Amino acid sequence: MSSPSKSLESAWAKGGPSWLDVSVEYGEDQLAFIEGYENAAREQLAPKPKRLAHSLSVGLTAERLAAIYGVEPYLARVAGILHDWEKVLTARESIARASGLGIELGVELALVEPLLHGMIAARELPERFPELPDDVWQAIDRHTLGNAHMSPLDMVVFVADGIEPLRRPADAIKRQRKLVGKASLSDLYWECFSDGVSYVIETRRYLYPGTLSIYNDIVLERTQERGDK
């Protein structure tokens, strides 16, 4: 398998955004840890090579976004690598695991199964990787559903998951990629989140009520911020 960095470069080889070329330097210890997390992800996601490629790509994309927006690149890289750790579970396994962990979303878990993998990983992986801070687990927990009060790291991982270069370039994704470095991080997150809501509606899928609550909370907060200026 080619390295994730080569996958990124080949995916955006023609007309790729300049922010892909952002350089991030690490110490030897951090590089060793990153290699360890990537190897762990390779083992965990071996049955799903496309999911593995996506995860490694999200890690590198998050790293670059973090460097641009003043977030710790190392934590963003690691959170990206690990964010889809539980995607190897079947829907039935995911629901059972979430139920066993006491995850409650106010609706039948079967209705929101696609939202569960990050929440499961955020509760189970700290035991395997105790050296990582809570910030990483919160970002992984929130990377699919989002939240009205996202930390900068949360937003970086959420956005990276949506715009990483191995994703097929839908019009919304193309627009989001062009906003990197031009829009604020909160505005970029809002574009990705609201476009995601639109996609769920357009494809006539179940829209989790909590998603609508997050949407409305962000709208009200942004309206108030504009009024305060």
C-alpha positions as CSV (number, residue, x, y, z in Angstrom):
1,M,0.0,0.0,0.0
2,S,1.3,3.5,-0.8
3,S,2.0,5.8,2.0
4,P,-0.9,8.1,3.1
5,S,1.1,11.2,2.1
6,K,1.5,9.9,-1.5
7,S,-2.2,9.1,-1.6
8,L,-3.0,12.7,-0.7
9,E,-0.5,14.0,-3.3
10,S,-1.9,11.8,-6.1
11,A,-5.5,12.6,-5.2
12,W,-4.9,16.4,-5.6
13,A,-2.1,16.2,-8.1
14,K,-4.0,18.4,-10.6
15,G,-5.1,21.7,-9.4
16,G,-4.9,20.8,-5.7
17,P,-5.4,23.5,-3.1
18,S,-2.2,25.2,-2.0
19,W,-2.9,24.4,1.7
20,L,-2.2,20.7,1.0
21,D,1.4,21.7,0.8
22,V,1.5,23.1,4.4
23,S,4.6,21.7,6.2
24,V,4.4,20.3,9.7
25,E,7.4,19.2,11.7
26,Y,7.5,16.8,14.6
27,G,10.0,15.5,17.0
28,E,11.3,12.0,16.9
29,D,9.0,10.9,19.8
30,Q,5.9,12.3,18.1
31,L,6.9,10.7,14.8
32,A,7.3,7.3,16.5
33,F,3.9,7.6,18.2
34,I,2.2,8.6,14.9
35,E,3.8,5.6,13.2
36,G,2.4,3.4,16.0
37,Y,-1.1,4.8,15.7
38,E,-1.0,4.3,11.9
39,N,0.2,0.7,12.3
40,A,-2.6,0.1,14.9
41,A,-5.1,1.5,12.5
42,R,-3.8,-0.7,9.7
43,E,-4.3,-3.8,11.8
44,Q,-7.7,-2.7,13.1
45,L,-9.1,-1.7,9.6
46,A,-7.3,-4.4,7.6
47,P,-10.7,-5.8,6.5
48,K,-11.7,-2.4,5.1
49,P,-8.8,-1.0,3.1
50,K,-10.8,2.0,1.7
51,R,-11.8,2.9,5.3
52,L,-8.1,2.7,6.3
53,A,-7.0,4.9,3.4
54,H,-9.7,7.4,4.4
55,S,-8.6,7.4,8.1
56,L,-5.0,8.0,7.2
57,S,-6.0,10.7,4.8
58,V,-8.2,12.4,7.4
59,G,-5.2,12.4,9.8
60,L,-3.0,14.2,7.3
61,T,-5.8,16.6,6.3
62,A,-6.6,17.4,9.9
63,E,-2.9,18.0,10.5
64,R,-2.8,20.6,7.7
65,L,-6.0,22.3,8.8
66,A,-4.7,22.5,12.3
67,A,-1.5,24.1,11.2
68,I,-3.5,26.7,9.3
69,Y,-5.9,27.5,12.1
70,G,-3.6,27.5,15.1
71,V,-4.6,24.1,16.5
72,E,-2.1,21.5,17.7
73,P,-1.3,19.5,14.5
74,Y,-0.1,16.4,16.4
75,L,-3.4,15.9,18.2
76,A,-5.3,16.6,15.0
77,R,-3.3,14.0,13.1
78,V,-3.8,11.3,15.8
79,A,-7.5,12.0,16.1
80,G,-7.9,11.7,12.4
81,I,-6.0,8.4,12.3
82,L,-8.2,6.9,15.0
83,H,-11.6,8.5,14.2
84,D,-13.1,5.6,12.3
85,W,-11.6,2.8,14.5
86,E,-14.9,1.1,15.1
87,K,-16.1,1.2,11.5
88,V,-15.2,-2.5,11.3
89,L,-18.3,-3.3,13.4
90,T,-21.5,-4.4,11.7
91,A,-24.6,-2.4,12.4
92,R,-25.8,-4.9,14.8
93,E,-22.5,-5.1,16.7
94,S,-22.3,-1.3,16.8
95,I,-25.8,-1.0,18.3
96,A,-25.1,-3.7,20.9
97,R,-21.7,-2.1,21.8
98,A,-23.3,1.3,22.2
99,S,-26.1,0.0,24.3
100,G,-23.6,-1.8,26.5
101,L,-21.6,1.4,27.0
102,G,-24.8,3.3,28.0
103,I,-24.9,5.5,25.0
104,E,-28.4,7.1,24.8
105,L,-29.5,9.5,22.1
106,G,-33.2,9.7,22.9
107,V,-34.3,7.5,20.0
108,E,-33.8,3.9,19.0
109,L,-30.1,3.3,18.4
110,A,-31.0,1.5,15.2
111,L,-32.2,4.8,13.7
112,V,-28.8,6.5,14.3
113,E,-26.4,3.6,13.9
114,P,-24.2,5.6,11.5
115,L,-23.5,8.1,14.3
116,L,-22.3,5.6,16.9
117,H,-18.8,4.6,15.8
118,G,-17.1,7.7,17.0
119,M,-19.0,7.6,20.4
120,I,-18.0,4.0,20.9
121,A,-14.3,4.6,20.0
122,A,-14.2,7.7,22.3
123,R,-15.3,5.5,25.3
124,E,-13.2,2.4,24.6
125,L,-9.9,3.6,23.1
126,P,-8.7,5.6,26.1
127,E,-7.9,2.3,27.8
128,R,-5.8,1.2,24.9
129,F,-4.1,4.6,24.3
130,P,-4.0,6.2,27.8
131,E,-1.3,8.6,26.8
132,L,-3.7,10.6,24.7
133,P,-5.6,13.6,26.2
134,D,-9.4,13.9,26.5
135,D,-9.3,16.5,23.7
136,V,-8.6,13.7,21.2
137,W,-11.5,11.6,22.5
138,Q,-13.9,14.5,22.4
139,A,-13.0,15.2,18.8
140,I,-13.5,11.6,17.9
141,D,-16.8,11.5,19.8
142,R,-18.1,14.5,17.9
143,H,-16.7,13.9,14.4
144,T,-20.0,12.7,12.9
145,L,-22.8,14.3,14.8
146,G,-21.0,17.6,15.6
147,N,-22.0,19.8,18.5
148,A,-23.2,23.4,19.0
149,H,-20.1,24.1,21.1
150,M,-17.2,22.5,19.3
151,S,-13.6,23.1,20.3
152,P,-11.1,24.1,17.6
153,L,-9.8,20.5,17.5
154,D,-13.3,19.2,17.2
155,M,-14.0,21.4,14.2
156,V,-10.7,20.5,12.6
157,V,-11.4,16.8,12.7
158,F,-15.0,17.2,11.7
159,V,-14.0,19.3,8.6
160,A,-11.1,17.0,7.7
161,D,-13.4,14.0,7.7
162,G,-15.6,15.8,5.1
163,I,-13.1,17.3,2.8
164,E,-10.1,14.9,2.8
165,P,-8.9,14.4,-0.8
166,L,-9.9,10.8,-1.2
167,R,-13.6,11.7,-1.0
168,R,-15.4,12.1,-4.3
169,P,-15.5,15.9,-5.1
170,A,-19.2,16.7,-4.8
171,D,-20.0,20.4,-5.4
172,A,-20.4,21.1,-1.7
173,I,-17.1,19.5,-0.9
174,K,-15.3,21.5,-3.6
175,R,-16.8,24.7,-2.2
176,Q,-15.7,23.7,1.3
177,R,-12.1,23.0,0.2
178,K,-11.9,26.4,-1.4
179,L,-12.8,28.0,1.9
180,V,-9.8,26.6,3.8
181,G,-7.6,29.5,5.0
182,K,-10.1,32.1,3.7
183,A,-13.1,31.5,6.1
184,S,-12.7,31.3,9.8
185,L,-12.6,27.8,11.3
186,S,-16.0,28.2,12.9
187,D,-17.5,29.4,9.5
188,L,-15.8,26.4,7.7
189,Y,-17.3,24.0,10.3
190,W,-20.7,25.7,9.9
191,E,-20.6,25.2,6.1
192,C,-19.6,21.5,6.5
193,F,-22.3,20.9,9.1
194,S,-25.1,22.6,7.4
195,D,-24.2,21.0,4.0
196,G,-24.4,17.7,5.8
197,V,-27.9,18.4,7.1
198,S,-28.9,19.4,3.6
199,Y,-27.5,16.1,2.2
200,V,-29.5,14.1,4.7
201,I,-32.7,15.9,3.7
202,E,-32.0,15.7,0.0
203,T,-31.4,12.0,0.2
204,R,-34.6,11.5,2.2
205,R,-32.8,9.8,5.1
206,Y,-33.7,9.9,8.8
207,L,-32.7,13.2,10.4
208,Y,-31.8,12.7,14.0
209,P,-33.7,15.3,16.1
210,G,-30.5,16.1,18.0
211,T,-28.9,17.2,14.7
212,L,-31.8,19.7,14.2
213,S,-31.2,21.0,17.8
214,I,-27.5,21.5,17.1
215,Y,-28.4,23.3,13.8
216,N,-30.8,25.6,15.5
217,D,-28.4,26.3,18.4
218,I,-25.7,27.3,16.0
219,V,-28.1,29.5,14.0
220,L,-29.1,31.4,17.1
221,E,-25.6,31.8,18.3
222,R,-24.4,33.1,14.9
223,T,-27.3,35.5,14.7
224,Q,-26.5,36.8,18.2
225,E,-22.8,37.2,17.2
226,R,-23.8,39.3,14.2
227,G,-26.1,41.4,16.3
228,D,-23.3,42.1,18.8
229,K,-21.0,43.5,16.2
